[in-house]
Amino acid sequence: MDIISGLTASLVMTIPLIPASMGFYLALRCLKFPDLTIQGSFVFGVVITAYFIEQFNSPVYALLFSCIGGVFLGSLTGLLHVKLKVPSFASGIITSFFVTTLNYYILQKSFNSSDQIIERNLSNRGFFEYFYLLDYNSKTLGPYWFYTILSVTIVCVILLFLVWLVVRSDFGRKFSMFGNNRQVAAIYSNKSDYYMVFGLGFTNMLVGFSGFLCAQVFKNADISSGGYILIPLLASVVIGEFVINIVKKKNSLSFESKPLLSSFWGIASAPFIGFFLYNLIVLILSTVILPSVQTSENYTKYAISGFLILSIMFFNKKYSTNSNQDELI
C-alpha cells in the first residue's frame, strides 16, 4: 500500500461518516447518553435511501425520510429512557432491535425480492449520478470519486456549521446543561425530559443523514453496516478530542472535556481528524502489519478494538480530573 492510496482511501471512508460522528459525540458528551440507537438509525438511513433510489429514483425523498427516521428512532429511545425508566444502554438496544426487522423489510422491497436480503449493491442513480456519467463519458473532467467526495465535503461543512449554530443556541445550551447536570435535571424533570428526547432525536437525525450519504457514495446497502460503525465512532471521539487538546496545548486532557464545541473549527475538525486517523490505523493494520503474521479479518477487528480500549483506559486514568463522574446508565 503506497502512502497516497492509503491517505486517499482513509479520506473517502471518513467524510461521509462525519455527521454520524458528530451525532454520537453530542449524545455521549452533552447528554451523557451512550446511544446504541445509532446502529439502527444508520442502517435505516442506508436502506430507506436504497428504497427511494431503486424504486423511485428520488434522492430528495431518501434524504427527507432518512432524517425523519433518525429523529423518530432517537426520540423513541429518549421516551423509553425518561418515561419508562429503561436504562440508556437497554433503551438503545430495544429501539435498534425494533428497527432491524423494519430494515430487512425495506431492503427486501427495495429490490422487489421475495427472499431476505442482507446486502445489495445500488444502481448509479441519485445525487451523484451526474458525476458518475462524467467519469465514464469524459477523460478530462476527473474521476467520479473526486467530484463525489468534494461535493460531500461541502455538504458536511455546511451541515456542521448548522450543528454548531444549534449547539450555541439556547436549545443547545440547555440540553447540554441538563445532560451534564443530573441535579438540575432532577429539579426540572419535565424540561429535562423534553431536552433529552429532542436531543436524542437531533443526534440520530445526523446519524440517519450519514447513512444516506454512505449509501449514495459507496452505492451499497448492508444491514450489518450498523454493527461496524460503533467502534469507529467511539474512536473518532477519543482521538479527535485528544488531538484538539494537544493542538490547543491544554494542561487538562480530561476524557469528559468538550473541546469540539468551543468553536466552529473545533466542531468541524475534531470528528474528521479522529475518523481519518482511525481509518488510517485500520488500513495500516489490515494491509501491512497483520497480513505479515497471516491473520484473518476478524483478528484485525480484535486488534483495532483492543487498541481503542487500551487508549481510552490510558486517557481516562492519566488525564481525567473529575473523580466523581456521572454514570452513563
Buried (B, 14 or more C-beta within 10 A) or exposed (E): EEEEEBBBBBBBBBBBBBBBBBBBBBBBBBBBBBBBBBBBBBBBBBBBBBBBBBEEEBBEBBBBBBBBBBBBBBBBBBBBBBEEEBBBBBBBBBBBEBBBEBBBEBBBBBBEEEEEBEEBEBEBBBBBBEBBEBBEEEEEEEEBBBBBBEBBBEBBBEBBEEBBEEBBEEBBEBBBBBBBBEEBBEEBEEBBBBBBBBBBBBBBBBBBBBBBBBBBBBBBBBBEBBEEBBBBBBBBBBBBBBBBBEEEEEEEBBBBBBBBBEBBEBBBBBBBBBBBBBBBBBBBBBBEEBEEEEBEEEBBBEBBEEBBEEBBEEBBEEBBEEEEEEEEE
